[in-house]
Amino acid sequence: MIELLGHGPRAAGDVAQAFQLSAPAVSQHLKTLREAGLVRVEVDGQRRIYSLDPEGLAAVDIWLE
């Protein structure tokens, strides 16, 4: 999912279509990534648009070093 979002922001439904997982399973994964600070979510009407959170990813890079 992180690799997919690396290509640009995506609606949750678009993310779900890229995987052989149920929509609720994808939603749980996105929630976990959001809570970990790796992705951001923006509400656009009924859609939730997910994108990478550069600050969270920078923290991972620092930790990996």
PDBQT receptor file of N, H, CA, C and O in Angstrom, charges set to zero:
ATOM      1  N   MET A   1       0.816  -1.185   0.000  1.00  0.00    +0.000 N 
ATOM      2  CA  MET A   1       0.000   0.000   0.000  1.00  0.00    +0.000 C 
ATOM      3  C   MET A   1       0.863   1.253   0.000  1.00  0.00    +0.000 C 
ATOM      4  O   MET A   1       0.547   2.250  -0.650  1.00  0.00    +0.000 OA
ATOM      5  N   ILE A   2       1.953   1.175   0.741  1.00  0.00    +0.000 N 
ATOM      6  H   ILE A   2       2.209   0.366   1.269  1.00  0.00    +0.000 HD
ATOM      7  CA  ILE A   2       2.842   2.335   0.773  1.00  0.00    +0.000 C 
ATOM      8  C   ILE A   2       3.434   2.578  -0.616  1.00  0.00    +0.000 C 
ATOM      9  O   ILE A   2       3.538   3.721  -1.060  1.00  0.00    +0.000 OA
ATOM     10  N   GLU A   3       3.816   1.513  -1.287  1.00  0.00    +0.000 N 
ATOM     11  H   GLU A   3       3.732   0.584  -0.926  1.00  0.00    +0.000 HD
ATOM     12  CA  GLU A   3       4.355   1.663  -2.645  1.00  0.00    +0.000 C 
ATOM     13  C   GLU A   3       3.304   2.262  -3.581  1.00  0.00    +0.000 C 
ATOM     14  O   GLU A   3       3.622   3.140  -4.383  1.00  0.00    +0.000 OA
ATOM     15  N   LEU A   4       2.075   1.804  -3.489  1.00  0.00    +0.000 N 
ATOM     16  H   LEU A   4       1.816   1.091  -2.838  1.00  0.00    +0.000 HD
ATOM     17  CA  LEU A   4       0.990   2.330  -4.316  1.00  0.00    +0.000 C 
ATOM     18  C   LEU A   4       0.777   3.811  -4.039  1.00  0.00    +0.000 C 
ATOM     19  O   LEU A   4       0.642   4.604  -4.972  1.00  0.00    +0.000 OA
ATOM     20  N   LEU A   5       0.747   4.189  -2.775  1.00  0.00    +0.000 N 
ATOM     21  H   LEU A   5       0.857   3.545  -2.018  1.00  0.00    +0.000 HD
ATOM     22  CA  LEU A   5       0.552   5.596  -2.421  1.00  0.00    +0.000 C 
ATOM     23  C   LEU A   5       1.766   6.444  -2.774  1.00  0.00    +0.000 C 
ATOM     24  O   LEU A   5       1.667   7.667  -2.863  1.00  0.00    +0.000 OA
ATOM     25  N   GLY A   6       2.906   5.798  -2.974  1.00  0.00    +0.000 N 
ATOM     26  H   GLY A   6       2.985   4.804  -2.902  1.00  0.00    +0.000 HD
ATOM     27  CA  GLY A   6       4.094   6.525  -3.407  1.00  0.00    +0.000 C 
ATOM     28  C   GLY A   6       3.944   7.108  -4.803  1.00  0.00    +0.000 C 
ATOM     29  O   GLY A   6       4.687   8.011  -5.186  1.00  0.00    +0.000 OA
ATOM     30  N   HIS A   7       2.989   6.597  -5.557  1.00  0.00    +0.000 N 
ATOM     31  H   HIS A   7       2.385   5.864  -5.246  1.00  0.00    +0.000 HD
ATOM     32  CA  HIS A   7       2.718   7.121  -6.899  1.00  0.00    +0.000 C 
ATOM     33  C   HIS A   7       1.740   8.278  -6.873  1.00  0.00    +0.000 C 
ATOM     34  O   HIS A   7       1.472   8.888  -7.908  1.00  0.00    +0.000 OA
ATOM     35  N   GLY A   8       1.201   8.589  -5.697  1.00  0.00    +0.000 N 
ATOM     36  H   GLY A   8       1.419   8.094  -4.856  1.00  0.00    +0.000 HD
ATOM     37  CA  GLY A   8       0.294   9.720  -5.557  1.00  0.00    +0.000 C 
ATOM     38  C   GLY A   8      -0.911   9.359  -4.708  1.00  0.00    +0.000 C 
ATOM     39  O   GLY A   8      -1.173   8.184  -4.449  1.00  0.00    +0.000 OA
ATOM     40  N   PRO A   9      -1.642  10.377  -4.278  1.00  0.00    +0.000 N 
ATOM     41  CA  PRO A   9      -2.821  10.151  -3.438  1.00  0.00    +0.000 C 
ATOM     42  C   PRO A   9      -3.845   9.259  -4.137  1.00  0.00    +0.000 C 
ATOM     43  O   PRO A   9      -3.996   9.302  -5.358  1.00  0.00    +0.000 OA
ATOM     44  N   ARG A  10      -4.543   8.456  -3.343  1.00  0.00    +0.000 N 
ATOM     45  H   ARG A  10      -4.420   8.421  -2.352  1.00  0.00    +0.000 HD
ATOM     46  CA  ARG A  10      -5.549   7.534  -3.879  1.00  0.00    +0.000 C 
ATOM     47  C   ARG A  10      -6.747   7.493  -2.946  1.00  0.00    +0.000 C 
ATOM     48  O   ARG A  10      -6.608   7.599  -1.728  1.00  0.00    +0.000 OA
ATOM     49  N   ALA A  11      -7.904   7.341  -3.525  1.00  0.00    +0.000 N 
ATOM     50  H   ALA A  11      -8.017   7.256  -4.515  1.00  0.00    +0.000 HD
ATOM     51  CA  ALA A  11      -9.108   7.104  -2.736  1.00  0.00    +0.000 C 
ATOM     52  C   ALA A  11      -9.026   5.699  -2.155  1.00  0.00    +0.000 C 
ATOM     53  O   ALA A  11      -8.392   4.818  -2.735  1.00  0.00    +0.000 OA
ATOM     54  N   ALA A  12      -9.665   5.493  -1.017  1.00  0.00    +0.000 N 
ATOM     55  H   ALA A  12     -10.180   6.209  -0.546  1.00  0.00    +0.000 HD
ATOM     56  CA  ALA A  12      -9.636   4.184  -0.365  1.00  0.00    +0.000 C 
ATOM     57  C   ALA A  12     -10.140   3.096  -1.308  1.00  0.00    +0.000 C 
ATOM     58  O   ALA A  12      -9.586   1.997  -1.321  1.00  0.00    +0.000 OA
ATOM     59  N   GLY A  13     -11.161   3.371  -2.086  1.00  0.00    +0.000 N 
ATOM     60  H   GLY A  13     -11.611   4.264  -2.075  1.00  0.00    +0.000 HD
ATOM     61  CA  GLY A  13     -11.696   2.395  -3.032  1.00  0.00    +0.000 C 
ATOM     62  C   GLY A  13     -10.683   2.016  -4.094  1.00  0.00    +0.000 C 
ATOM     63  O   GLY A  13     -10.607   0.856  -4.498  1.00  0.00    +0.000 OA
ATOM     64  N   ASP A  14      -9.904   2.985  -4.547  1.00  0.00    +0.000 N 
ATOM     65  H   ASP A  14      -9.965   3.928  -4.219  1.00  0.00    +0.000 HD
ATOM     66  CA  ASP A  14      -8.859   2.703  -5.537  1.00  0.00    +0.000 C 
ATOM     67  C   ASP A  14      -7.767   1.819  -4.942  1.00  0.00    +0.000 C 
ATOM     68  O   ASP A  14      -7.230   0.940  -5.615  1.00  0.00    +0.000 OA
ATOM     69  N   VAL A  15      -7.449   2.062  -3.683  1.00  0.00    +0.000 N 
ATOM     70  H   VAL A  15      -7.886   2.776  -3.136  1.00  0.00    +0.000 HD
ATOM     71  CA  VAL A  15      -6.452   1.232  -3.011  1.00  0.00    +0.000 C 
ATOM     72  C   VAL A  15      -6.985  -0.196  -2.906  1.00  0.00    +0.000 C 
ATOM     73  O   VAL A  15      -6.262  -1.156  -3.168  1.00  0.00    +0.000 OA
ATOM     74  N   ALA A  16      -8.242  -0.326  -2.523  1.00  0.00    +0.000 N 
ATOM     75  H   ALA A  16      -8.829   0.454  -2.310  1.00  0.00    +0.000 HD
ATOM     76  CA  ALA A  16      -8.845  -1.658  -2.359  1.00  0.00    +0.000 C 
ATOM     77  C   ALA A  16      -8.838  -2.446  -3.660  1.00  0.00    +0.000 C 
ATOM     78  O   ALA A  16      -8.631  -3.659  -3.645  1.00  0.00    +0.000 OA
ATOM     79  N   GLN A  17      -9.060  -1.775  -4.782  1.00  0.00    +0.000 N 
ATOM     80  H   GLN A  17      -9.228  -0.789  -4.794  1.00  0.00    +0.000 HD
ATOM     81  CA  GLN A  17      -9.085  -2.460  -6.074  1.00  0.00    +0.000 C 
ATOM     82  C   GLN A  17      -7.727  -3.021  -6.467  1.00  0.00    +0.000 C 
ATOM     83  O   GLN A  17      -7.645  -3.945  -7.276  1.00  0.00    +0.000 OA
ATOM     84  N   ALA A  18      -6.672  -2.469  -5.903  1.00  0.00    +0.000 N 
ATOM     85  H   ALA A  18      -6.739  -1.718  -5.246  1.00  0.00    +0.000 HD
ATOM     86  CA  ALA A  18      -5.316  -2.905  -6.252  1.00  0.00    +0.000 C 
ATOM     87  C   ALA A  18      -4.897  -4.181  -5.522  1.00  0.00    +0.000 C 
ATOM     88  O   ALA A  18      -3.853  -4.757  -5.828  1.00  0.00    +0.000 OA
ATOM     89  N   PHE A  19      -5.706  -4.620  -4.561  1.00  0.00    +0.000 N 
ATOM     90  H   PHE A  19      -6.554  -4.152  -4.312  1.00  0.00    +0.000 HD
ATOM     91  CA  PHE A  19      -5.339  -5.777  -3.753  1.00  0.00    +0.000 C 
ATOM     92  C   PHE A  19      -6.467  -6.798  -3.730  1.00  0.00    +0.000 C 
ATOM     93  O   PHE A  19      -7.632  -6.456  -3.933  1.00  0.00    +0.000 OA
ATOM     94  N   GLN A  20      -6.117  -8.031  -3.486  1.00  0.00    +0.000 N 
ATOM     95  H   GLN A  20      -5.171  -8.309  -3.321  1.00  0.00    +0.000 HD
ATOM     96  CA  GLN A  20      -7.121  -9.082  -3.367  1.00  0.00    +0.000 C 
ATOM     97  C   GLN A  20      -7.531  -9.212  -1.901  1.00  0.00    +0.000 C 
ATOM     98  O   GLN A  20      -7.417 -10.279  -1.297  1.00  0.00    +0.000 OA
ATOM     99  N   LEU A  21      -8.002  -8.119  -1.356  1.00  0.00    +0.000 N 
ATOM    100  H   LEU A  21      -8.095  -7.253  -1.846  1.00  0.00    +0.000 HD
ATOM    101  CA  LEU A  21      -8.478  -8.057   0.016  1.00  0.00    +0.000 C 
ATOM    102  C   LEU A  21      -9.864  -7.439   0.002  1.00  0.00    +0.000 C 
ATOM    103  O   LEU A  21     -10.229  -6.729  -0.936  1.00  0.00    +0.000 OA
ATOM    104  N   SER A  22     -10.623  -7.708   1.034  1.00  0.00    +0.000 N 
ATOM    105  H   SER A  22     -10.327  -8.284   1.796  1.00  0.00    +0.000 HD
ATOM    106  CA  SER A  22     -11.934  -7.077   1.144  1.00  0.00    +0.000 C 
ATOM    107  C   SER A  22     -11.751  -5.589   1.458  1.00  0.00    +0.000 C 
ATOM    108  O   SER A  22     -10.709  -5.177   1.966  1.00  0.00    +0.000 OA
ATOM    109  N   ALA A  23     -12.761  -4.804   1.154  1.00  0.00    +0.000 N 
ATOM    110  H   ALA A  23     -13.608  -5.139   0.741  1.00  0.00    +0.000 HD
ATOM    111  CA  ALA A  23     -12.712  -3.373   1.454  1.00  0.00    +0.000 C 
ATOM    112  C   ALA A  23     -12.498  -3.126   2.950  1.00  0.00    +0.000 C 
ATOM    113  O   ALA A  23     -11.708  -2.253   3.310  1.00  0.00    +0.000 OA
ATOM    114  N   PRO A  24     -13.185  -3.877   3.844  1.00  0.00    +0.000 N 
ATOM    115  CA  PRO A  24     -12.921  -3.660   5.274  1.00  0.00    +0.000 C 
ATOM    116  C   PRO A  24     -11.477  -3.980   5.672  1.00  0.00    +0.000 C 
ATOM    117  O   PRO A  24     -10.912  -3.305   6.533  1.00  0.00    +0.000 OA
ATOM    118  N   ALA A  25     -10.880  -4.996   5.059  1.00  0.00    +0.000 N 
ATOM    119  H   ALA A  25     -11.339  -5.544   4.360  1.00  0.00    +0.000 HD
ATOM    120  CA  ALA A  25      -9.489  -5.338   5.366  1.00  0.00    +0.000 C 
ATOM    121  C   ALA A  25      -8.553  -4.217   4.927  1.00  0.00    +0.000 C 
ATOM    122  O   ALA A  25      -7.634  -3.850   5.659  1.00  0.00    +0.000 OA
ATOM    123  N   VAL A  26      -8.785  -3.675   3.740  1.00  0.00    +0.000 N 
ATOM    124  H   VAL A  26      -9.532  -3.972   3.146  1.00  0.00    +0.000 HD
ATOM    125  CA  VAL A  26      -7.968  -2.558   3.254  1.00  0.00    +0.000 C 
ATOM    126  C   VAL A  26      -8.150  -1.356   4.174  1.00  0.00    +0.000 C 
ATOM    127  O   VAL A  26      -7.183  -0.662   4.490  1.00  0.00    +0.000 OA
ATOM    128  N   SER A  27      -9.374  -1.109   4.601  1.00  0.00    +0.000 N 
ATOM    129  H   SER A  27     -10.159  -1.673   4.344  1.00  0.00    +0.000 HD
ATOM    130  CA  SER A  27      -9.652  -0.006   5.510  1.00  0.00    +0.000 C 
ATOM    131  C   SER A  27      -8.875  -0.158   6.816  1.00  0.00    +0.000 C 
ATOM    132  O   SER A  27      -8.343   0.821   7.339  1.00  0.00    +0.000 OA
ATOM    133  N   GLN A  28      -8.809  -1.365   7.338  1.00  0.00    +0.000 N 
ATOM    134  H   GLN A  28      -9.242  -2.160   6.913  1.00  0.00    +0.000 HD
ATOM    135  CA  GLN A  28      -8.058  -1.610   8.565  1.00  0.00    +0.000 C 
ATOM    136  C   GLN A  28      -6.558  -1.370   8.359  1.00  0.00    +0.000 C 
ATOM    137  O   GLN A  28      -5.894  -0.794   9.221  1.00  0.00    +0.000 OA
ATOM    138  N   HIS A  29      -6.034  -1.808   7.227  1.00  0.00    +0.000 N 
ATOM    139  H   HIS A  29      -6.573  -2.276   6.527  1.00  0.00    +0.000 HD
ATOM    140  CA  HIS A  29      -4.618  -1.574   6.924  1.00  0.00    +0.000 C 
ATOM    141  C   HIS A  29      -4.328  -0.079   6.824  1.00  0.00    +0.000 C 
ATOM    142  O   HIS A  29      -3.339   0.406   7.373  1.00  0.00    +0.000 OA
ATOM    143  N   LEU A  30      -5.192   0.644   6.122  1.00  0.00    +0.000 N 
ATOM    144  H   LEU A  30      -5.995   0.250   5.676  1.00  0.00    +0.000 HD
ATOM    145  CA  LEU A  30      -5.000   2.087   5.980  1.00  0.00    +0.000 C 
ATOM    146  C   LEU A  30      -5.093   2.783   7.338  1.00  0.00    +0.000 C 
ATOM    147  O   LEU A  30      -4.345   3.722   7.611  1.00  0.00    +0.000 OA
ATOM    148  N   LYS A  31      -6.006   2.325   8.182  1.00  0.00    +0.000 N 
ATOM    149  H   LYS A  31      -6.613   1.563   7.960  1.00  0.00    +0.000 HD
ATOM    150  CA  LYS A  31      -6.141   2.891   9.525  1.00  0.00    +0.000 C 
ATOM    151  C   LYS A  31      -4.853   2.675  10.323  1.00  0.00    +0.000 C 
ATOM    152  O   LYS A  31      -4.380   3.584  11.004  1.00  0.00    +0.000 OA
ATOM    153  N   THR A  32      -4.297   1.480  10.234  1.00  0.00    +0.000 N 
ATOM    154  H   THR A  32      -4.681   0.741   9.680  1.00  0.00    +0.000 HD
ATOM    155  CA  THR A  32      -3.059   1.172  10.944  1.00  0.00    +0.000 C 
ATOM    156  C   THR A  32      -1.914   2.042  10.437  1.00  0.00    +0.000 C 
ATOM    157  O   THR A  32      -1.126   2.556  11.232  1.00  0.00    +0.000 OA
ATOM    158  N   LEU A  33      -1.817   2.209   9.125  1.00  0.00    +0.000 N 
ATOM    159  H   LEU A  33      -2.457   1.791   8.479  1.00  0.00    +0.000 HD
ATOM    160  CA  LEU A  33      -0.774   3.062   8.553  1.00  0.00    +0.000 C 
ATOM    161  C   LEU A  33      -0.962   4.517   8.982  1.00  0.00    +0.000 C 
ATOM    162  O   LEU A  33       0.012   5.225   9.239  1.00  0.00    +0.000 OA
ATOM    163  N   ARG A  34      -2.223   4.962   9.056  1.00  0.00    +0.000 N 
ATOM    164  H   ARG A  34      -3.014   4.388   8.847  1.00  0.00    +0.000 HD
ATOM    165  CA  ARG A  34      -2.514   6.331   9.494  1.00  0.00    +0.000 C 
ATOM    166  C   ARG A  34      -2.126   6.509  10.959  1.00  0.00    +0.000 C 
ATOM    167  O   ARG A  34      -1.489   7.501  11.315  1.00  0.00    +0.000 OA
ATOM    168  N   GLU A  35      -2.504   5.560  11.804  1.00  0.00    +0.000 N 
ATOM    169  H   GLU A  35      -3.021   4.755  11.515  1.00  0.00    +0.000 HD
ATOM    170  CA  GLU A  35      -2.177   5.647  13.227  1.00  0.00    +0.000 C 
ATOM    171  C   GLU A  35      -0.670   5.592  13.470  1.00  0.00    +0.000 C 
ATOM    172  O   GLU A  35      -0.176   6.153  14.447  1.00  0.00    +0.000 OA
ATOM    173  N   ALA A  36       0.051   4.922  12.589  1.00  0.00    +0.000 N 
ATOM    174  H   ALA A  36      -0.350   4.466  11.794  1.00  0.00    +0.000 HD
ATOM    175  CA  ALA A  36       1.512   4.850  12.691  1.00  0.00    +0.000 C 
ATOM    176  C   ALA A  36       2.182   6.107  12.149  1.00  0.00    +0.000 C 
ATOM    177  O   ALA A  36       3.397   6.266  12.265  1.00  0.00    +0.000 OA
ATOM    178  N   GLY A  37       1.391   7.002  11.555  1.00  0.00    +0.000 N 
ATOM    179  H   GLY A  37       0.404   6.873  11.460  1.00  0.00    +0.000 HD
ATOM    180  CA  GLY A  37       1.930   8.250  11.026  1.00  0.00    +0.000 C 
ATOM    181  C   GLY A  37       2.563   8.121   9.660  1.00  0.00    +0.000 C 
ATOM    182  O   GLY A  37       3.316   9.002   9.244  1.00  0.00    +0.000 OA
ATOM    183  N   LEU A  38       2.271   7.029   8.944  1.00  0.00    +0.000 N 
ATOM    184  H   LEU A  38       1.660   6.313   9.281  1.00  0.00    +0.000 HD
ATOM    185  CA  LEU A  38       2.880   6.817   7.631  1.00  0.00    +0.000 C 
ATOM    186  C   LEU A  38       2.029   7.335   6.488  1.00  0.00    +0.000 C 
ATOM    187  O   LEU A  38       2.547   7.626   5.410  1.00  0.00    +0.000 OA
ATOM    188  N   VAL A  39       0.730   7.454   6.711  1.00  0.00    +0.000 N 
ATOM    189  H   VAL A  39       0.309   7.218   7.586  1.00  0.00    +0.000 HD
ATOM    190  CA  VAL A  39      -0.151   8.007   5.681  1.00  0.00    +0.000 C 
ATOM    191  C   VAL A  39      -1.054   9.065   6.304  1.00  0.00    +0.000 C 
ATOM    192  O   VAL A  39      -1.286   9.079   7.513  1.00  0.00    +0.000 OA
ATOM    193  N   ARG A  40      -1.549   9.936   5.461  1.00  0.00    +0.000 N 
ATOM    194  H   ARG A  40      -1.361   9.925   4.479  1.00  0.00    +0.000 HD
ATOM    195  CA  ARG A  40      -2.512  10.972   5.844  1.00  0.00    +0.000 C 
ATOM    196  C   ARG A  40      -3.820  10.685   5.139  1.00  0.00    +0.000 C 
ATOM    197  O   ARG A  40      -3.842  10.027   4.099  1.00  0.00    +0.000 OA
ATOM    198  N   VAL A  41      -4.901  11.174   5.698  1.00  0.00    +0.000 N 
ATOM    199  H   VAL A  41      -4.884  11.709   6.543  1.00  0.00    +0.000 HD
ATOM    200  CA  VAL A  41      -6.198  11.013   5.060  1.00  0.00    +0.000 C 
ATOM    201  C   VAL A  41      -6.869  12.377   4.972  1.00  0.00    +0.000 C 
ATOM    202  O   VAL A  41      -6.816  13.178   5.906  1.00  0.00    +0.000 OA
ATOM    203  N   GLU A  42      -7.493  12.618   3.845  1.00  0.00    +0.000 N 
ATOM    204  H   GLU A  42      -7.536  11.968   3.086  1.00  0.00    +0.000 HD
ATOM    205  CA  GLU A  42      -8.256  13.845   3.610  1.00  0.00    +0.000 C 
ATOM    206  C   GLU A  42      -9.663  13.423   3.211  1.00  0.00    +0.000 C 
ATOM    207  O   GLU A  42      -9.836  12.561   2.350  1.00  0.00    +0.000 OA
ATOM    208  N   VAL A  43     -10.650  14.020   3.825  1.00  0.00    +0.000 N 
ATOM    209  H   VAL A  43     -10.509  14.721   4.525  1.00  0.00    +0.000 HD
ATOM    210  CA  VAL A  43     -12.035  13.697   3.503  1.00  0.00    +0.000 C 
ATOM    211  C   VAL A  43     -12.490  14.624   2.388  1.00  0.00    +0.000 C 
ATOM    212  O   VAL A  43     -12.371  15.845   2.487  1.00  0.00    +0.000 OA
ATOM    213  N   ASP A  44     -13.013  14.022   1.321  1.00  0.00    +0.000 N 
ATOM    214  H   ASP A  44     -13.109  13.030   1.240  1.00  0.00    +0.000 HD
ATOM    215  CA  ASP A  44     -13.531  14.766   0.167  1.00  0.00    +0.000 C 
ATOM    216  C   ASP A  44     -14.952  14.274  -0.075  1.00  0.00    +0.000 C 
ATOM    217  O   ASP A  44     -15.175  13.337  -0.842  1.00  0.00    +0.000 OA
ATOM    218  N   GLY A  45     -15.905  14.915   0.587  1.00  0.00    +0.000 N 
ATOM    219  H   GLY A  45     -15.723  15.676   1.210  1.00  0.00    +0.000 HD
ATOM    220  CA  GLY A  45     -17.284  14.444   0.491  1.00  0.00    +0.000 C 
ATOM    221  C   GLY A  45     -17.394  13.087   1.163  1.00  0.00    +0.000 C 
ATOM    222  O   GLY A  45     -17.129  12.953   2.358  1.00  0.00    +0.000 OA
ATOM    223  N   GLN A  46     -17.787  12.081   0.390  1.00  0.00    +0.000 N 
ATOM    224  H   GLN A  46     -18.002  12.189  -0.580  1.00  0.00    +0.000 HD
ATOM    225  CA  GLN A  46     -17.922  10.723   0.923  1.00  0.00    +0.000 C 
ATOM    226  C   GLN A  46     -16.637   9.914   0.763  1.00  0.00    +0.000 C 
ATOM    227  O   GLN A  46     -16.530   8.799   1.275  1.00  0.00    +0.000 OA
ATOM    228  N   ARG A  47     -15.679  10.472   0.059  1.00  0.00    +0.000 N 
ATOM    229  H   ARG A  47     -15.766  11.377  -0.357  1.00  0.00    +0.000 HD
ATOM    230  CA  ARG A  47     -14.435   9.739  -0.208  1.00  0.00    +0.000 C 
ATOM    231  C   ARG A  47     -13.361  10.105   0.793  1.00  0.00    +0.000 C 
ATOM    232  O   ARG A  47     -13.320  11.223   1.307  1.00  0.00    +0.000 OA
ATOM    233  N   ARG A  48     -12.499   9.151   1.059  1.00  0.00    +0.000 N 
ATOM    234  H   ARG A  48     -12.532   8.242   0.642  1.00  0.00    +0.000 HD
ATOM    235  CA  ARG A  48     -11.312   9.384   1.872  1.00  0.00    +0.000 C 
ATOM    236  C   ARG A  48     -10.110   9.203   0.955  1.00  0.00    +0.000 C 
ATOM    237  O   ARG A  48      -9.915   8.147   0.354  1.00  0.00    +0.000 OA
ATOM    238  N   ILE A  49      -9.316  10.253   0.866  1.00  0.00    +0.000 N 
ATOM    239  H   ILE A  49      -9.474  11.111   1.354  1.00  0.00    +0.000 HD
ATOM    240  CA  ILE A  49      -8.144  10.252  -0.008  1.00  0.00    +0.000 C 
ATOM    241  C   ILE A  49      -6.906  10.066   0.865  1.00  0.00    +0.000 C 
ATOM    242  O   ILE A  49      -6.649  10.848   1.780  1.00  0.00    +0.000 OA
ATOM    243  N   TYR A  50      -6.147   9.015   0.564  1.00  0.00    +0.000 N 
ATOM    244  H   TYR A  50      -6.355   8.379  -0.179  1.00  0.00    +0.000 HD
ATOM    245  CA  TYR A  50      -4.944   8.690   1.340  1.00  0.00    +0.000 C 
ATOM    246  C   TYR A  50      -3.702   9.097   0.568  1.00  0.00    +0.000 C 
ATOM    247  O   TYR A  50      -3.637   8.963  -0.654  1.00  0.00    +0.000 OA
ATOM    248  N   SER A  51      -2.715   9.598   1.308  1.00  0.00    +0.000 N 
ATOM    249  H   SER A  51      -2.769   9.706   2.301  1.00  0.00    +0.000 HD
ATOM    250  CA  SER A  51      -1.418   9.944   0.728  1.00  0.00    +0.000 C 
ATOM    251  C   SER A  51      -0.345   9.644   1.762  1.00  0.00    +0.000 C 
ATOM    252  O   SER A  51      -0.629   9.509   2.952  1.00  0.00    +0.000 OA
ATOM    253  N   LEU A  52       0.879   9.543   1.295  1.00  0.00    +0.000 N 
ATOM    254  H   LEU A  52       1.110   9.653   0.329  1.00  0.00    +0.000 HD
ATOM    255  CA  LEU A  52       1.986   9.295   2.218  1.00  0.00    +0.000 C 
ATOM    256  C   LEU A  52       2.226  10.519   3.087  1.00  0.00    +0.000 C 
ATOM    257  O   LEU A  52       2.007  11.650   2.653  1.00  0.00    +0.000 OA
ATOM    258  N   ASP A  53       2.669  10.294   4.295  1.00  0.00    +0.000 N 
ATOM    259  H   ASP A  53       2.848   9.375   4.647  1.00  0.00    +0.000 HD
ATOM    260  CA  ASP A  53       3.031  11.367   5.215  1.00  0.00    +0.000 C 
ATOM    261  C   ASP A  53       4.552  11.449   5.254  1.00  0.00    +0.000 C 
ATOM    262  O   ASP A  53       5.197  10.608   5.880  1.00  0.00    +0.000 OA
ATOM    263  N   PRO A  54       5.133  12.444   4.597  1.00  0.00    +0.000 N 
ATOM    264  CA  PRO A  54       6.596  12.538   4.529  1.00  0.00    +0.000 C 
ATOM    265  C   PRO A  54       7.270  12.585   5.895  1.00  0.00    +0.000 C 
ATOM    266  O   PRO A  54       8.364  12.044   6.062  1.00  0.00    +0.000 OA
ATOM    267  N   GLU A  55       6.633  13.223   6.872  1.00  0.00    +0.000 N 
ATOM    268  H   GLU A  55       5.745  13.662   6.737  1.00  0.00    +0.000 HD
ATOM    269  CA  GLU A  55       7.231  13.312   8.204  1.00  0.00    +0.000 C 
ATOM    270  C   GLU A  55       7.323  11.929   8.846  1.00  0.00    +0.000 C 
ATOM    271  O   GLU A  55       8.335  11.589   9.458  1.00  0.00    +0.000 OA
ATOM    272  N   GLY A  56       6.276  11.144   8.706  1.00  0.00    +0.000 N 
ATOM    273  H   GLY A  56       5.453  11.420   8.208  1.00  0.00    +0.000 HD
ATOM    274  CA  GLY A  56       6.289   9.805   9.270  1.00  0.00    +0.000 C 
ATOM    275  C   GLY A  56       7.309   8.920   8.602  1.00  0.00    +0.000 C 
ATOM    276  O   GLY A  56       7.985   8.129   9.259  1.00  0.00    +0.000 OA
ATOM    277  N   LEU A  57       7.421   9.052   7.292  1.00  0.00    +0.000 N 
ATOM    278  H   LEU A  57       6.871   9.694   6.758  1.00  0.00    +0.000 HD
ATOM    279  CA  LEU A  57       8.402   8.246   6.556  1.00  0.00    +0.000 C 
ATOM    280  C   LEU A  57       9.825   8.671   6.880  1.00  0.00    +0.000 C 
ATOM    281  O   LEU A  57      10.733   7.840   6.910  1.00  0.00    +0.000 OA
ATOM    282  N   ALA A  58      10.025   9.974   7.125  1.00  0.00    +0.000 N 
ATOM    283  H   ALA A  58       9.287  10.649   7.101  1.00  0.00    +0.000 HD
ATOM    284  CA  ALA A  58      11.353  10.448   7.515  1.00  0.00    +0.000 C 
ATOM    285  C   ALA A  58      11.753   9.856   8.865  1.00  0.00    +0.000 C 
ATOM    286  O   ALA A  58      12.916   9.514   9.079  1.00  0.00    +0.000 OA
ATOM    287  N   ALA A  59      10.785   9.738   9.771  1.00  0.00    +0.000 N 
ATOM    288  H   ALA A  59       9.840  10.015   9.597  1.00  0.00    +0.000 HD
ATOM    289  CA  ALA A  59      11.071   9.127  11.068  1.00  0.00    +0.000 C 
ATOM    290  C   ALA A  59      11.479   7.661  10.912  1.00  0.00    +0.000 C 
ATOM    291  O   ALA A  59      12.355   7.178  11.629  1.00  0.00    +0.000 OA
ATOM    292  N   VAL A  60      10.849   6.965   9.984  1.00  0.00    +0.000 N 
ATOM    293  H   VAL A  60      10.137   7.357   9.401  1.00  0.00    +0.000 HD
ATOM    294  CA  VAL A  60      11.217   5.567   9.717  1.00  0.00    +0.000 C 
ATOM    295  C   VAL A  60      12.639   5.506   9.170  1.00  0.00    +0.000 C 
ATOM    296  O   VAL A  60      13.425   4.651   9.578  1.00  0.00    +0.000 OA
ATOM    297  N   ASP A  61      12.975   6.411   8.247  1.00  0.00    +0.000 N 
ATOM    298  H   ASP A  61      12.337   7.105   7.915  1.00  0.00    +0.000 HD
ATOM    299  CA  ASP A  61      14.332   6.435   7.697  1.00  0.00    +0.000 C 
ATOM    300  C   ASP A  61      15.370   6.643   8.796  1.00  0.00    +0.000 C 
ATOM    301  O   ASP A  61      16.408   5.981   8.813  1.00  0.00    +0.000 OA
ATOM    302  N   ILE A  62      15.087   7.562   9.706  1.00  0.00    +0.000 N 
ATOM    303  H   ILE A  62      14.245   8.100   9.692  1.00  0.00    +0.000 HD
ATOM    304  CA  ILE A  62      16.013   7.839  10.815  1.00  0.00    +0.000 C 
ATOM    305  C   ILE A  62      16.165   6.593  11.681  1.00  0.00    +0.000 C 
ATOM    306  O   ILE A  62      17.273   6.230  12.074  1.00  0.00    +0.000 OA
ATOM    307  N   TRP A  63      15.045   5.943  11.974  1.00  0.00    +0.000 N 
ATOM    308  H   TRP A  63      14.144   6.238  11.654  1.00  0.00    +0.000 HD
ATOM    309  CA  TRP A  63      15.078   4.742  12.802  1.00  0.00    +0.000 C 
ATOM    310  C   TRP A  63      15.872   3.623  12.121  1.00  0.00    +0.000 C 
ATOM    311  O   TRP A  63      16.606   2.882  12.774  1.00  0.00    +0.000 OA
ATOM    312  N   LEU A  64      15.713   3.514  10.805  1.00  0.00    +0.000 N 
ATOM    313  H   LEU A  64      15.117   4.116  10.275  1.00  0.00    +0.000 HD
ATOM    314  CA  LEU A  64      16.419   2.452  10.069  1.00  0.00    +0.000 C 
ATOM    315  C   LEU A  64      17.938   2.689  10.039  1.00  0.00    +0.000 C 
ATOM    316  O   LEU A  64      18.724   1.743   9.986  1.00  0.00    +0.000 OA
ATOM    317  N   GLU A  65      18.328   3.950  10.074  1.00  0.00    +0.000 N 
ATOM    318  H   GLU A  65      17.690   4.719  10.118  1.00  0.00    +0.000 HD
ATOM    319  CA  GLU A  65      19.763   4.262  10.078  1.00  0.00    +0.000 C 
ATOM    320  C   GLU A  65      20.368   3.809  11.376  1.00  0.00    +0.000 C 
ATOM    321  O   GLU A  65      21.569   3.976  11.589  1.00  0.00    +0.000 OA
TER     322      GLU A  65
